[in-house]
Amino acid sequence: ELRGNERVLEVGTGSGYQTAVLAHLAREVTTVERISALADSARARLASLGVANVTVHLAGAALGWPSGAPYNGIIVAAAAPRLPRELIDQLEIGGRLVVPIGSREQQELMKFTRTAEGFSVESFGSCRFVPLVGEGAWDEVNGA
């Protein structure tokens, strides 16, 4: 649903492939990655491709990138055990969060749209992603 003038947050940069696609669809992309080697290589790869509207950050303890909020859209490339309220709070009213939610073995790809009263929900079906780790998500140590 991107039109080209949005500010988007990506959680889970990985190789930077999805980041590069988002950079062509949105005005500005902020992306966070918890593995420093992946963040560094994605940053270098995006720069070598001339992608100038992306900022790559090393993820901290908090989910997302609260200091850059609010965002028009947030996409999460890892599965959460439940709706990450921390990310809904980083959306502007009318903003959308796409995130896989469920167990470590199977999830539903969900879209949450923030409203003045809370949020609306839409499901896109079953999927399977790596676990989202950090506050408000999975605990890396014991899987809880």
Secondary structure, DSSP 8 states (H G I E B T S, - for coil): ---SS-EEEEE--TTSHHHHHHHHHSSEEEEEESSHHHHHHHHHHHHHTT--SEEEEE--SSSS-GGG--EEEEEESSBBSS--HHHHTTEEEEEEEEEEEE-SS-EEEEEEEE-SSSEEEEEEEEE---B-BSTTSB-TTT--
